[in-house]
Amino acid sequence: AWWLLALLLGACGGGGGDPMQARCNGQVDRDPEVRRLRMLAAGSPYLLAENQKELTFAVRQARLKCLQDQGLAPPGGVEPVKPVEGEF
C-alpha cells in the first residue's frame, strides 16, 4: 500500500520538481508587496478583483527578481508597464 501513496504523491507533484522554481515561489510568497496585496484582498472577492492586476504585476516582478538573483534571467531589459489603479 505504501507504493500507492508514493505513486499518488508523484502524480500530484509531490515527488520532486524544480528546486529553483520552489525557491522562487517561496521568495514570491515572502515579497512585501505581494503579501500586502494578498492581505488587502483576503476574504473579499470584491477587493481581490479590484487588485488582481496589481497583484499579478507584483508576483511577476518578484519572480523576475528571484530569477535575476539566481543568474537565470538577464538583468535590465524593458520595464513592464505597471497597471494604473482602477484600470479595467
Stockholm file with secondary structure:
# STOCKHOLM 1.0

chainA/1-88         AWWLLALLLGACGGGGGDPMQARCNGQVDRDPEVRRLRMLAAGSPYLLAENQKELTFAVRQARLKCLQDQGLAPPGGVEPVKPVEGEF
#=GR chainA/1-88 SS CHHHHHHHHHHTTCSCCCHHHHHHHHHHHHCHHHHHHHHHHTTCHHHHHHHHHHHHHHHHHHHHHHHHHTTSSCSCCCCCCCCCTTCC
#=GC SS_cons        CHHHHHHHHHHTTCSCCCHHHHHHHHHHHHCHHHHHHHHHHTTCHHHHHHHHHHHHHHHHHHHHHHHHHTTSSCSCCCCCCCCCTTCC
//
